[in-house]
Amino acid sequence: MTITTPYYPTLLKRIGNTPLARLEFDIKPTILAKLEYLNPGGSIKDRPALFMVEQAEHDGRLKPGGTIVEASSGNQGIALAMIGAIKGYQVIITVPDRTSFEKIATLQAYGAKVYVCPDTDDLEDPDGYHAKAKEICKKTPGAFMPNQYYNVQNVKAHYTTTGPEIWEQTQGKLTHVFLGMGSCGTISGIGRYLKEQNPAIKIIGVDAATSKRSCPDNPKAYKTEGIGVDVISDTLDMSVIDDIVLMKDEDAFATTRKIAKQGYLVGLSSGSVVHAILGYADKLSADDIVVAIFADSGRAYLSKVFNV
């Protein structure tokens, strides 16, 4: 039987090319959400996960039958678990105990082995999920750790895909981008590409108020997933960031719940981005076109954020 309707040759080819949708908030500028939760793994992390895996395959660091090991607060791990299941790799993911039940269940549904670790104040704490992932990788024959916090391919993934998409979808008319900061591949890659097209575009990051970057002398664990710069590495390019909004857990959670009742069921990093935009509203004009990165769906946080 011949199928004439166009289709993607594999599910992984569906990653990227997510749409923009206008948000109906009562503020002056046009707000366009980049709906990254429509990626097949459910988040923006599908992009760098696939990019890093394919680069490792090309370089010979990941061979058939190998094992992918990664430290993740959830979405990067989910993306790798999906990719691993499709490509035939074993996947081991370590997560901090702030990770929602839904994310852990999703990882296990894809067949990944999950280690839940204490949510430490410092990413390099030997009891934390990043140290655990490095330990497992070292002990596992044929293992590859993408190491999103240090891997510059994380940045390149967004420089070559997400940034160009935003530029083309807005016909180069955007004035601002608001997005969460975690591993910083997203903000650095998108920011670098867009600044090369038009240096006047403002890149506004949203970081956890008690992250390592925000409080270098006294970082504290936080509950908001998807944001929080706990590692300063080559994945963070401060030269393309115009401003950083610090986000408290209570504001992230409250705004995420509020906008769900307006029809936008998104994750905590997206709620944080909306809170930042609304706080910035007086600095924006009716002529501004603002892109908000909606990194994942609120369905990944039902037990943590909404069922309370």
Secondary structure, DSSP 8 states (H G I E B T S, - for coil): ----S---SSGGGGSS---EEE---SSSSEEEEEEGGGSTTSBTTHHHHHHHHHHHHHHTSS-TT-EEEEE-SSHHHHHHHHHHHHHT-EEEEEEETTS-HHHHHHHHHTT-EEEEE---SSTT-TTSHHHHHHHHHHHSTTEE---TTT-THHHHHIIIIIHHHHHHHTTT---EEEEE-SSSHHHHHHHHHHHHH-TT-EEEEEEETTSTTT-TTS----S-SS------STT--GGG--EEEEE-HHHHHHHHHHHHTTT--B-HHHHHHHHHHHHHGGG--TT-EEEEEE-BBGGGGIIIII--
